[in-house]
Amino acid sequence: MDMRGPEETGTARTEASGRRRQALGVGVTLALVAALVAGFGALAVSKNALTLPSQVALGSTASWQVYHDPLGLFTVRVPPGWTSHSSEQGTYTEGNRQGRFTGQDENATFSDPTRGAGSTTLGVYVMQIPDSPVAAAMNCSERVYETATFNGYPADTTTHGVILFESANAHFQIGETIPGVIVPVGPTSLNPPPPPTAAPAATVTADKALIAAMLASFQPTDPHPLACH
């Protein structure tokens, strides 16, 4: 079964030229993240390629729904009962001294609605990379940080709870949130929410397996990494 995101287009917006801004932020401060680390263990940060845990087999996702994003930039398999929501489309403009470019971007969030705010979530933010030398150069300037791999693409996995990488036509930020355990670092907030209560250990283990399976199924529709020279 296929899931398709909404087709409506959000309000156009102009973005700053720094590509590494955290679009997937949840409004937490670094102090709050430190508190979460102290209370519940390490965040999802790794210099290594992401792999499926042994208890999850790729074939086990075959019956899951396949989500297709509205811009046609990626697909991902979604567990039974999970839904996509908070999908938003818009436009962005970036540039430097060599020129400017404009493209479309979008957000999509996946979670289990029966668990409400206590659900583990997977969030995806995508920016189109237009056919522009300036766009390619700006994205390629970040390749130095992409020392890991994600599903065959050079990736930066050093930012707390967020994976950053590029296909030939899009920049991706994928973040996971497990309440009380993993919270992506986002824009600082003067009034951050209180740390959520951690789910039972067995639930966290099961959720990590689901997220790992979703990540393994994530596929940009352009099979080629951004070519950087």
Secondary structure, 3 states (H helix, E strand, C coil): CEEECCCCCCCCCCCCCCCCCCCCCCCCCHHHHHHHHHHHCCCCCCCCCCCCCCCCCHHHHCCCEEEECCCCCEEEEECCCCEEEEEEEEEEEEEECCEEEEEEEEEEEEECHHHHHHCCEEEEEEEECCCCHHHHHHHHCCHHHCCEEECCEEEEEEECCEEEEEECCEEEEEEEEECCCECCCCCCCCCCCCCCCCCCHHHHHHHHHHHHHHHHHCEECCCCECCCC
